[in-house]
């Protein structure tokens, strides 16, 4: 299974996601990191990703190649991450057939009703648990 982790700015959230995915799923999961900038991609690569790239074209071309896309809900919002996330990037994420498992962080003035405000490490654990469920479901169908 291929999982994309998308992050921008400093890449800290993406780094946490990559570390936890690698810890929980080991080498059974191919992790592609897609940063809105080179700093974010570099930090996520150092956290244990298999491959990575940065910039608009990397995200536009990478999203159709994966089974699951992870990151904060802001990756669906044009001009998020202080403007780093372009409309083409947001469209590529939204249009991808991959399952999107997103953290409900309110950084793009986007609130999701029915979601509890929890510390980031707990939210990342919930995200990774959901990715594991998807992975195990795909593995059982094979």
C-alpha positions in Angstrom: 0.0 0.0 0.0 1.2 3.5 -0.9 0.5 6.4 1.5 1.2 10.0 0.7 1.9 12.4 3.6 1.4 16.0 2.6 2.6 18.9 4.7 3.9 22.4 4.3 5.6 25.2 6.2 8.0 23.4 8.6 6.8 19.9 8.0 6.4 19.1 11.7 2.9 17.5 11.5 4.0 15.4 8.5 7.1 14.3 10.4 5.0 13.1 13.2 2.7 11.2 10.8 5.6 9.6 9.0 7.3 8.5 12.2 4.1 7.0 13.6 3.2 5.2 10.3 6.7 3.7 10.1 6.6 2.6 13.7 3.1 1.0 13.4 3.3 -0.4 9.9 7.0 -1.0 9.4 8.3 -1.6 5.9 4.9 -2.9 4.8 3.8 0.6 4.0 5.4 2.7 1.1 5.5 6.3 2.3 5.6 9.1 -0.2 6.1 12.5 1.3 4.9 15.5 -0.7 5.9 18.9 0.8 4.7 22.3 -0.3 8.3 23.3 0.1 11.7 21.6 0.3 12.1 22.1 4.1 8.9 20.2 4.8 9.8 17.3 2.4 13.3 17.0 3.9 12.1 16.8 7.4 9.5 14.1 6.5 12.1 12.1 4.5 14.4 12.1 7.6 11.5 10.7 9.6 11.5 7.5 7.5 9.7 8.0 4.3 10.6 5.9 1.2 10.6 8.8 -1.2 9.6 12.5 -1.4 9.4 15.6 -3.5 8.2 19.1 -3.0 6.3 21.7 -4.9 3.0 22.0 -6.8 3.8 19.6 -9.6 5.0 16.9 -7.2 1.7 17.1 -5.3 -0.3 17.2 -8.5 1.5 14.2 -10.0 1.9 12.3 -6.7 -1.7 12.2 -5.5 -3.0 9.9 -8.2 -0.2 7.4 -7.5 -1.2 6.5 -3.9 -3.9 4.5 -2.1 -4.2 6.9 1.0 -3.5 10.6 1.4 -2.8 11.9 4.9 -2.2 15.3 6.3 -4.2 18.1 7.9 -7.6 19.0 6.5 -5.9 22.2 5.3 -4.5 20.2 2.3 -8.0 20.5 0.8 -8.1 24.3 1.1 -6.5 26.6 -1.5 -4.1 29.1 -0.1 -3.7 27.2 3.2 -0.3 27.0 5.0 0.1 30.8 4.7 -0.5 30.6 1.0 1.9 27.7 0.3 -0.9 25.3 -0.8 -2.0 26.4 -4.3 -5.4 25.9 -5.8 -3.9 23.2 -8.1 -2.6 21.3 -5.0 -5.9 21.4 -3.2 -7.7 20.3 -6.4 -5.2 17.4 -6.9 -5.8 16.1 -3.3 -9.6 16.5 -3.6 -9.8 14.8 -7.0 -7.6 11.9 -6.2 -9.3 8.5 -5.8 -7.2 7.7 -2.8 -8.9 7.6 0.6 -8.1 10.8 2.5 -7.4 10.4 6.2 -7.0 14.0 7.5 -6.3 15.6 10.8 -9.1 18.1 11.8 -6.7 21.0 12.6 -8.3 24.4 12.6 -5.5 26.3 10.9 -7.4 27.3 7.7 -10.4 28.7 9.5 -12.1 25.5 8.7 -13.9 23.8 11.6 -15.4 20.3 11.4 -18.5 19.9 13.6 -18.6 16.7 15.7 -14.8 16.5 16.0 -13.2 16.9 19.4 -10.3 19.2 20.0 -7.5 16.8 21.0 -3.7 17.1 21.4 -1.8 16.6 18.1 -0.1 13.3 19.2 -3.5 11.7 20.0 -4.9 12.9 16.6 -1.9 11.4 14.8 -2.4 8.1 16.6 -6.0 8.1 15.5 -5.0 8.8 11.9 -2.4 6.0 11.9 -5.0 3.6 13.4 -7.3 4.4 10.5 -4.6 3.9 7.9 -3.8 0.6 9.5 -7.5 -0.4 9.3 -7.4 0.5 5.6 -4.2 -1.4 5.0 -5.5 -4.5 6.8 -8.7 -4.4 4.9 -6.9 -4.2 1.5 -4.5 -7.0 2.6 -7.4 -9.3 3.5 -9.1 -8.7 0.1 -6.0 -9.8 -1.8 
